[in-house]
Amino acid sequence: ALALHEAGHILFSDFEFTKLFNERLVGMKLNQFGWFSGSKQTMFRLSKGAGVVYSIWNAIEDNFMELNVESAFSGAKSLFLKGDGILTKKGMVKTGENKADLLSMHCYHLGLNSRGRDTDSDLKKLEDKLINFYGKGIVSVIADARTLMHSRKDSLLCSEDCGRLAVDYYLLFDEYDQAQDQSEDDSDEKSEDDSDEKS
């Protein structure tokens, strides 16, 4: 299954895009892709989170590639299923202990789900971990992420489509982070104002 997975990347993944995506992501030049119209501040935030974005892209790309392999070669689906089962039993599947793992595994399992795999139990565990990591306010963002992934699953025709979806998925969570940071800043300012009034 692992050899088939790697062969699938050779057949269906665009390695030139992979290099370009990483360079533009880190170098704050995503606007050189026609599909990205975010601000410089957004590009800066994406650059800061480049490792997480790249992990998300890899998870989406893996599903895109494996789906193409399954369409091209009979028996591939059962091999991938068997391989996933072995990796899970050996404890070799990421469980989501940090932001990159949580978001990429969430994406990966949503992708598996769209391929007809029963991942509801794994998704529930991951989404509980996301709530523990971010707080209860993230629930609506998780729902938006599910909708985003589901709505775009049929439009993933190449590696670049996977990169674009990874950016959009990451920004959902990043915008939540920004809103939380702003709320904390506003709260701190109010506390300082209250303290000035008392003195």
Secondary structure as UniProt FT lines:
FT   HELIX           2..12
FT   HELIX           15..26
FT   TURN            27..28
FT   HELIX           30..32
FT   TURN            34..35
FT   HELIX           40..48
FT   HELIX           50..72
FT   TURN            74..75
FT   HELIX           76..89
FT   TURN            90..91
FT   HELIX           99..114
FT   TURN            115..116
FT   HELIX           120..134
FT   HELIX           136..138
FT   HELIX           139..152
FT   HELIX           153..155
FT   HELIX           159..198
//
